[in-house]
Amino acid sequence: MEEAFCLAAASNAVGTLMVDYLVKPIERRIRYLFRFHKLIEELHQQQKNLKREQTRVEEDVKEAKLQIQTQVIEDYVDEWLTNVDNALKDVQNLDSRVEENKRCFRWCPNWCWRYQLGKEIEKTIVSIIELVEDSHFERIGHRAELPALEFFTSKDILASKSSTAAFNKIMEALEDDKVNMIGVWGMGGVGKTTLVKEVGKKTKELRFRKVIQVVVSQISIIENIQDKIADFLDLKFEKKTKEGRAGELWRQLENEEKILIILDDMWNEVHLKDIGIPLNENGKGCKIILTTRRKTVCDSMECQVIIPMDVLESDEAWVLFRMKANLNERVSRDILEEAEKVAKECKGLPVAIVTLAPALKSTKTRKGWEVARKKLESSRLVEIGNIGEEEKNAYLCIKMSYEYLKKETTKRCFLLCGLYPEDHSIEVEDLVRYAWGLELFGKADSIGEVRIQVLEAIDYLKDSCLLLKVEDEDEDGGRYGP
């Protein structure tokens, strides 16, 4: 009995092995030859399934990119989409080969070719089925983490890749005793001034006893630069001539230890000796950081380290725009899509984004965002001074931010500020007196009433990033700059 059972078991085992190793392979080969058209039908059905999943995943990716938490698409999602593209190309290639064979062997099929192609079709079908099964991801992406700047403390600065790299290079150069002149260059509005202010804050804490920041601007008036540096040093000039003042300043700075001077917004070469600035030697004198829109200025000033600063990358620009425009997760997808197009018109310029986005904060419909986009696209910038083609977007965004100001009184206050010289600090009380005298706000009953309107306009302009508060001023009153 036991012997019979063993023989039966052995027989079943041998039968199973024969099916697995002999019958099934033969069945597959026969399928390649005689069920060829069924294989093609199955291939096309699986192709449809894969295209459907591809469309769904691509929509999920598009949705993720519009959301502030999911800016970065996961690598495995990108890899899956790439594999899908390759699989669909394989199907197209197989279809072409089938059609070619039909033309060549219309009445008498080529059995060798059919066998080989059937084998490839089945392999492709298996690959497509696996891709369809793998198409349901736990998550499409994750929040974009902008590079952290360990030293950055200001709420006004965006820790972009470009600013991070520039910051680190400046800090490294400042530690090098052989480097006494550092140049930072990039287009207007890219954030050079904000960056060097942060550098000044940090280096004053760690390395330099004094940090002096002077705005040079287009018209480099030596006496003005001398006055600004002297104010930082509490130096009273005894000489009246430019040369005499330069000598006094030179002697004062030469005896100072650990002085950093930041010459901001330089347009042309300035001779440091004419100003009275000695470069650092043997621990005495000054180290210089200059910012400029022109690399040639860095070259002519013989900067030992020249650091470029670029615009924001697209994901960084979108994060900043959404934050400033208050586009949170509750905003509908169609509005986000149109808002993203507006953000792209800012071309990655922080100054364009931080002025335009707040102006559009109250825009609640897709049509409103569409109108804003078309205004930007159709704007034509008149020729003004040294505005370059690459900088026009910043000016257009500021112009549009001005147009979106709701109150006429706020616009008038902004235009009044625009009459001041470049980089000038504006006293609030001066604005009040001018507004009163020019009757900018109509015939007010008292100067006190004008002051209220001016202060209200200033608050709105600050919120719109069209006016900046000068640092180290009291909260009440104070000075502002456009």
C-alpha positions as CSV (number, residue, x, y, z in Angstrom):
1,M,0.0,0.0,0.0
2,E,2.7,2.4,1.0
3,E,4.7,1.3,-2.1
4,A,1.7,2.1,-4.3
5,F,1.3,5.5,-2.6
6,C,5.0,6.3,-3.2
7,L,4.7,5.3,-6.9
8,A,1.6,7.5,-7.3
9,A,3.4,10.5,-5.7
10,A,6.4,9.9,-7.8
11,S,4.3,9.7,-10.9
12,N,2.5,13.0,-10.0
13,A,5.8,14.7,-9.4
14,V,7.2,13.5,-12.7
15,G,4.0,14.6,-14.5
16,T,4.2,18.1,-12.9
17,L,7.8,18.4,-14.0
18,M,7.0,17.3,-17.5
19,V,4.2,19.9,-17.7
20,D,6.5,22.6,-16.3
21,Y,9.5,21.8,-18.4
22,L,8.0,20.3,-21.6
23,V,4.4,21.2,-22.1
24,K,4.3,24.9,-21.0
25,P,7.3,26.0,-23.1
26,I,5.8,24.2,-26.1
27,E,2.4,25.9,-25.4
28,R,4.1,29.3,-25.3
29,R,5.9,28.7,-28.5
30,I,2.6,27.6,-30.2
31,R,1.0,30.7,-28.8
32,Y,3.7,32.9,-30.4
33,L,2.9,31.3,-33.8
34,F,-0.9,30.6,-33.8
35,R,-2.2,33.2,-31.3
36,F,-0.1,36.0,-32.7
37,H,-3.1,38.4,-33.4
38,K,-4.4,37.8,-29.9
39,L,-1.0,38.8,-28.5
40,I,-1.2,42.0,-30.5
41,E,-4.7,42.7,-29.2
42,E,-3.5,42.1,-25.6
43,L,-0.5,44.4,-26.3
44,H,-2.8,47.3,-27.4
45,Q,-5.2,46.7,-24.4
46,Q,-2.3,46.9,-22.0
47,Q,-1.0,50.0,-23.9
48,K,-4.3,51.7,-23.2
49,N,-4.1,50.7,-19.5
50,L,-0.7,52.2,-19.2
51,K,-1.6,55.4,-21.0
52,R,-4.5,55.9,-18.6
53,E,-2.2,55.4,-15.6
54,Q,0.4,57.7,-17.2
55,T,-2.2,60.5,-17.6
56,R,-3.3,60.0,-14.0
57,V,0.2,60.2,-12.6
58,E,1.2,63.2,-14.7
59,E,-1.9,65.0,-13.4
60,D,-0.8,64.1,-9.8
61,V,2.6,65.5,-10.6
62,K,1.2,68.7,-12.0
63,E,-1.0,69.1,-8.9
64,A,2.0,68.4,-6.6
65,K,4.0,71.1,-8.3
66,L,1.3,73.7,-7.7
67,Q,1.3,72.9,-4.0
68,I,3.8,74.5,-1.7
69,Q,4.4,71.4,0.4
70,T,5.2,69.2,-2.6
71,Q,7.6,71.1,-4.8
72,V,10.1,68.2,-5.3
73,I,8.8,65.2,-7.2
74,E,10.1,61.9,-5.8
75,D,12.9,60.2,-7.8
76,Y,10.9,56.9,-8.1
77,V,8.0,58.8,-9.8
78,D,10.3,60.4,-12.3
79,E,11.9,57.0,-12.9
80,W,8.4,55.4,-13.4
81,L,7.4,58.0,-15.9
82,T,10.6,57.5,-17.8
83,N,10.1,53.8,-17.9
84,V,6.5,54.4,-19.2
85,D,7.8,56.5,-22.0
86,N,10.3,53.8,-23.0
87,A,7.6,51.1,-22.8
88,L,5.2,53.1,-25.1
89,K,8.0,53.7,-27.5
90,D,8.6,49.9,-27.5
91,V,4.9,49.4,-28.4
92,Q,5.2,51.8,-31.3
93,N,8.3,50.0,-32.5
94,L,6.6,46.6,-32.4
95,D,3.6,48.0,-34.3
96,S,5.8,49.3,-37.0
97,R,7.5,45.9,-37.4
98,V,4.1,44.1,-37.5
99,E,3.0,46.5,-40.3
100,E,6.2,46.0,-42.2
101,N,5.9,42.2,-42.0
102,K,2.3,42.4,-43.2
103,R,3.3,44.2,-46.3
104,C,6.2,41.8,-47.0
105,F,4.4,38.5,-46.3
106,R,0.8,39.3,-47.2
107,W,-0.3,35.7,-48.1
108,C,2.4,33.6,-46.5
109,P,3.6,34.5,-43.0
110,N,7.2,34.3,-42.0
111,W,7.0,31.8,-39.1
112,C,10.5,32.5,-37.8
113,W,9.8,36.2,-37.7
114,R,6.4,35.7,-36.1
115,Y,7.9,33.5,-33.4
116,Q,10.6,36.0,-32.5
117,L,8.2,39.0,-32.6
118,G,5.6,37.2,-30.6
119,K,8.2,36.5,-27.9
120,E,9.1,40.2,-27.8
121,I,5.5,41.3,-27.6
122,E,4.8,39.0,-24.7
123,K,7.8,40.4,-22.9
124,T,6.6,43.9,-23.5
125,I,3.1,43.0,-22.2
126,V,4.6,41.6,-19.0
127,S,6.6,44.8,-18.5
128,I,3.6,47.0,-19.1
129,I,1.5,45.0,-16.6
130,E,4.2,45.5,-14.0
131,L,4.3,49.3,-14.7
132,V,0.5,49.5,-14.3
133,E,0.7,47.6,-11.0
134,D,3.5,49.9,-9.7
135,S,1.6,53.1,-10.6
136,H,0.0,53.7,-7.3
137,F,2.5,55.7,-5.2
138,E,2.2,56.5,-1.5
139,R,3.2,60.0,-2.3
140,I,4.2,61.9,-5.5
141,G,6.6,64.4,-3.9
142,H,7.6,66.3,-0.8
143,R,8.0,69.9,0.3
144,A,11.0,71.7,-1.3
145,E,13.5,72.5,1.3
146,L,15.4,75.6,0.3
147,P,19.1,75.5,1.3
148,A,19.3,76.6,4.9
149,L,21.6,79.5,5.6
150,E,23.1,79.0,9.0
151,F,24.1,82.6,9.4
152,F,21.0,84.3,7.9
153,T,18.8,86.1,10.4
154,S,16.9,88.6,8.4
155,K,13.2,87.8,7.7
156,D,13.6,89.7,4.4
157,I,16.2,87.4,2.8
158,L,15.3,84.2,0.9
159,A,17.8,81.4,1.4
160,S,18.1,80.5,-2.3
161,K,20.8,78.3,-3.8
162,S,22.5,81.3,-5.4
163,S,22.4,83.5,-2.2
164,T,23.6,80.5,-0.1
165,A,26.6,79.9,-2.4
166,A,27.4,83.6,-2.5
167,F,27.1,84.0,1.2
168,N,29.4,81.0,1.9
169,K,32.0,82.3,-0.6
170,I,32.1,85.8,0.9
171,M,32.5,84.4,4.4
172,E,35.3,82.1,3.2
173,A,37.1,85.0,1.5
174,L,36.8,87.2,4.6
175,E,38.6,84.6,6.6
176,D,41.5,84.7,4.1
177,D,44.2,87.2,5.1
178,K,45.4,87.4,1.6
179,V,42.0,88.7,0.3
180,N,41.2,92.3,0.9
181,M,38.8,93.1,-2.0
182,I,35.7,91.0,-2.8
183,G,33.3,91.8,-5.6
184,V,29.6,90.6,-5.8
185,W,27.9,91.2,-9.1
186,G,24.5,90.4,-10.6
187,M,21.5,92.1,-12.3
188,G,19.5,94.7,-10.5
189,G,16.9,93.3,-8.0
190,V,18.6,90.0,-7.6
191,G,19.3,90.6,-3.8
192,K,22.9,91.7,-3.6
193,T,22.3,94.5,-1.1
194,T,20.2,92.3,1.2
195,L,23.0,89.6,1.0
196,V,25.8,91.9,1.9
197,K,23.8,93.4,4.8
198,E,23.4,89.9,6.2
199,V,27.2,89.4,5.8
200,G,27.8,92.7,7.6
201,K,25.6,91.6,10.5
202,K,27.3,88.3,10.9
203,T,30.9,89.5,10.5
204,K,30.3,92.3,13.0
205,E,29.4,89.6,15.5
206,L,32.3,87.3,14.7
207,R,35.2,89.0,13.1
208,F,35.2,92.8,12.5
209,R,35.1,95.5,15.1
210,K,33.3,97.9,12.7
211,V,31.2,97.3,9.6
212,I,30.5,100.4,7.4
213,Q,28.0,100.2,4.6
214,V,27.9,103.0,2.0
215,V,25.6,103.2,-1.0
216,V,27.7,104.5,-3.9
217,S,25.0,104.6,-6.7
218,Q,25.4,105.8,-10.3
219,I,26.8,109.2,-9.6
220,S,29.9,108.5,-7.4
221,I,30.4,111.7,-5.5
222,I,33.6,111.2,-3.5
223,E,32.7,113.8,-0.8
224,N,29.4,112.0,-0.1
225,I,31.1,108.7,0.3
226,Q,33.7,110.3,2.6
227,D,30.9,111.9,4.7
228,K,29.1,108.6,5.2
229,I,32.3,106.8,6.3
230,A,33.2,109.6,8.6
231,D,29.8,109.4,10.3
232,F,30.3,105.8,11.1
233,L,33.7,106.7,12.6
234,D,32.5,109.8,14.5
235,L,35.2,111.7,12.6
236,K,34.9,115.5,12.1
237,F,36.8,116.7,9.1
238,E,39.1,119.7,9.6
239,K,40.1,119.9,5.9
240,K,37.7,121.3,3.3
241,T,39.1,119.9,0.1
242,K,38.4,116.4,-1.2
243,E,42.2,115.5,-1.0
244,G,42.6,116.9,2.5
245,R,39.6,114.9,3.8
246,A,40.9,111.8,2.1
247,G,44.2,112.2,4.0
248,E,42.3,112.5,7.3
249,L,40.1,109.5,6.6
250,W,43.2,107.5,5.5
251,R,45.0,108.1,8.8
252,Q,42.0,107.3,10.8
253,L,41.3,104.0,9.0
254,E,44.9,103.0,8.8
255,N,45.1,102.9,12.6
256,E,41.8,101.0,13.0
257,E,41.8,97.2,13.4
258,K,39.3,94.9,11.7
259,I,37.2,97.3,9.6
260,L,34.9,96.0,6.9
261,I,33.6,98.6,4.3
262,I,30.8,97.6,2.0
263,L,30.5,99.7,-1.1
264,D,27.0,99.0,-2.4
265,D,25.6,99.6,-5.9
266,M,28.8,100.6,-7.7
267,W,28.4,101.5,-11.4
268,N,31.9,102.6,-12.2
269,E,35.4,102.2,-10.9
270,V,36.2,104.3,-7.8
271,H,39.8,105.0,-6.7
272,L,40.0,104.1,-3.0
273,K,42.9,106.4,-2.4
274,D,40.8,109.3,-3.6
275,I,38.3,108.5,-0.9
276,G,40.8,107.8,1.7
277,I,40.4,104.0,2.2
278,P,43.6,102.0,2.9
279,L,43.4,98.3,2.1
280,N,44.1,95.8,4.8
281,E,47.8,95.1,5.4
282,N,49.3,93.4,8.4
283,G,46.0,93.5,10.3
284,K,45.6,97.2,9.8
285,G,43.4,99.0,7.3
286,C,40.2,97.8,5.7
287,K,38.7,94.9,3.8
288,I,36.3,95.8,1.1
289,I,33.1,94.2,-0.3
290,L,31.6,95.9,-3.3
291,T,28.3,95.1,-5.1
292,T,27.7,96.0,-8.7
293,R,25.6,95.1,-11.7
294,R,28.7,95.0,-13.9
295,K,31.4,92.4,-13.7
296,T,33.8,94.9,-15.4
297,V,33.6,97.0,-12.2
298,C,34.9,94.0,-10.2
299,D,37.7,93.6,-12.7
300,S,38.7,97.3,-12.8
301,M,38.7,97.4,-9.0
302,E,41.0,94.4,-9.0
303,C,38.9,92.3,-6.8
304,Q,40.7,89.1,-5.7
305,V,37.5,87.2,-5.3
306,I,34.6,87.8,-7.7
307,I,31.3,86.2,-6.8
308,P,28.3,86.1,-9.2
309,M,24.8,86.1,-7.9
310,D,22.0,84.7,-10.0
311,V,18.2,84.9,-10.1
312,L,16.0,82.4,-8.1
313,E,15.4,79.0,-9.6
314,S,11.9,78.4,-10.7
315,D,10.8,76.3,-7.7
316,E,12.4,78.9,-5.3
317,A,10.6,81.8,-7.1
318,W,7.3,80.0,-6.9
319,V,7.6,79.3,-3.2
320,L,8.4,83.0,-2.6
321,F,5.6,84.2,-4.8
322,R,3.0,82.0,-3.1
323,M,4.2,83.1,0.3
324,K,4.0,86.8,-0.6
325,A,0.7,86.5,-2.5
326,N,-0.8,84.4,0.3
327,L,-1.7,81.5,-2.0
328,N,-2.3,78.8,0.5
329,E,-3.6,75.2,0.1
330,R,-7.2,76.3,0.0
331,V,-6.7,78.2,-3.2
332,S,-8.2,76.4,-6.2
333,R,-6.0,74.7,-8.7
334,D,-7.1,76.8,-11.7
335,I,-6.1,80.0,-9.8
336,L,-2.8,78.5,-8.8
337,E,-2.1,77.6,-12.5
338,E,-2.7,81.1,-13.6
339,A,-0.7,82.6,-10.7
340,E,2.2,80.4,-11.5
341,K,2.3,81.9,-15.0
342,V,2.4,85.4,-13.4
343,A,5.2,84.3,-11.2
344,K,7.2,83.1,-14.2
345,E,6.9,86.6,-15.7
346,C,9.0,87.9,-12.7
347,K,11.9,85.9,-14.2
348,G,13.2,84.8,-10.8
349,L,14.0,88.4,-9.6
350,P,13.2,88.7,-5.9
351,V,12.6,92.4,-6.1
352,A,9.9,91.8,-8.8
353,I,8.3,89.0,-6.8
354,V,8.1,90.8,-3.5
355,T,6.6,93.9,-5.0
356,L,4.1,92.2,-7.4
357,A,2.9,89.3,-5.3
358,P,1.6,91.4,-2.4
359,A,-0.2,93.7,-4.9
360,L,-2.1,90.7,-6.3
361,K,-2.9,89.2,-2.9
362,S,-6.5,90.3,-3.1
363,T,-7.0,88.7,-6.5
364,K,-9.5,85.9,-5.9
365,T,-10.5,84.7,-9.4
366,R,-8.8,83.0,-12.3
367,K,-9.9,85.9,-14.5
368,G,-8.2,88.4,-12.3
369,W,-4.9,86.5,-12.4
370,E,-5.3,86.1,-16.2
371,V,-5.7,89.9,-16.6
372,A,-2.6,90.5,-14.5
373,R,-0.6,88.0,-16.6
374,K,-1.7,89.6,-19.9
375,K,-0.8,93.1,-18.5
376,L,2.7,91.9,-17.8
377,E,3.1,90.1,-21.1
378,S,1.9,93.1,-23.1
379,S,3.8,95.8,-21.2
380,R,6.4,97.8,-23.0
381,L,9.1,99.5,-21.0
382,V,10.1,102.9,-22.1
383,E,13.8,103.7,-22.3
384,I,15.0,104.9,-18.9
385,G,18.6,105.5,-18.2
386,N,20.6,102.3,-18.0
387,I,17.8,99.8,-17.8
388,G,18.9,96.6,-19.5
389,E,16.7,94.1,-21.3
390,E,17.2,91.6,-18.5
391,E,16.1,94.1,-15.8
392,K,12.8,95.3,-17.4
393,N,10.8,92.6,-15.6
394,A,11.6,94.2,-12.2
395,Y,10.5,97.6,-13.4
396,L,7.4,96.2,-15.0
397,C,6.4,94.4,-11.8
398,I,7.0,97.5,-9.7
399,K,5.0,99.6,-12.1
400,M,2.2,97.0,-12.0
401,S,2.4,97.0,-8.1
402,Y,1.9,100.7,-8.2
403,E,-1.1,100.4,-10.5
404,Y,-2.7,97.9,-8.1
405,L,-2.5,100.4,-5.2
406,K,-6.1,100.9,-4.2
407,K,-6.0,104.4,-2.8
408,E,-5.1,107.5,-4.9
409,T,-3.5,109.0,-1.7
410,T,-1.2,106.1,-1.5
411,K,-0.1,106.5,-5.1
412,R,0.6,110.2,-4.5
413,C,2.7,109.4,-1.5
414,F,4.7,106.9,-3.5
415,L,5.3,109.4,-6.3
416,L,6.4,112.0,-3.8
417,C,8.9,109.5,-2.4
418,G,10.1,108.9,-6.0
419,L,11.1,112.6,-6.3
420,Y,13.9,112.1,-3.7
421,P,17.4,111.3,-4.9
422,E,18.5,107.7,-5.4
423,D,19.1,105.8,-2.1
424,H,18.0,108.8,-0.1
425,S,16.5,108.4,3.4
426,I,13.2,110.1,3.6
427,E,12.0,111.8,6.8
428,V,8.3,111.2,7.5
429,E,7.8,114.8,8.8
430,D,9.3,116.1,5.5
431,L,6.7,114.0,3.6
432,V,4.0,115.4,5.8
433,R,5.1,119.1,5.2
434,Y,5.4,118.6,1.4
435,A,2.1,116.8,1.2
436,W,0.5,119.6,3.2
437,G,2.1,122.4,1.1
438,L,1.3,120.7,-2.3
439,E,-2.2,119.7,-1.2
440,L,-1.5,116.2,-2.4
441,F,-4.4,114.9,-0.3
442,G,-6.8,117.7,-1.0
443,K,-7.5,120.6,1.2
444,A,-7.1,119.0,4.6
445,D,-8.3,120.8,7.7
446,S,-5.0,120.5,9.5
447,I,-1.4,119.2,9.1
448,G,-2.4,116.6,11.7
449,E,-4.9,115.2,9.3
450,V,-2.3,115.0,6.5
451,R,0.1,113.3,8.9
452,I,-2.5,110.5,9.5
453,Q,-3.0,110.0,5.8
454,V,0.8,110.0,5.1
455,L,1.4,107.4,7.9
456,E,-1.5,105.3,6.5
457,A,0.0,105.5,3.0
458,I,3.5,104.6,4.3
459,D,2.1,101.5,6.1
460,Y,0.4,100.3,2.9
461,L,3.5,101.0,0.8
462,K,5.6,99.0,3.3
463,D,3.2,96.1,3.1
464,S,3.4,96.3,-0.7
465,C,7.3,96.3,-0.5
466,L,7.3,99.5,-2.4
467,L,8.9,101.4,0.5
468,L,11.5,100.0,3.0
469,K,12.1,101.2,6.5
470,V,15.6,102.3,7.1
471,E,17.2,100.1,9.7
472,D,18.1,101.2,13.3
473,E,15.2,103.7,13.3
474,D,12.5,103.9,15.9
475,E,9.1,102.4,15.1
476,D,7.3,105.7,15.4
477,G,8.1,108.2,12.7
478,G,11.5,107.2,11.3
479,R,13.0,107.2,7.8
480,Y,12.1,105.4,4.7
481,G,13.5,104.7,1.3
482,P,11.9,103.7,-2.0
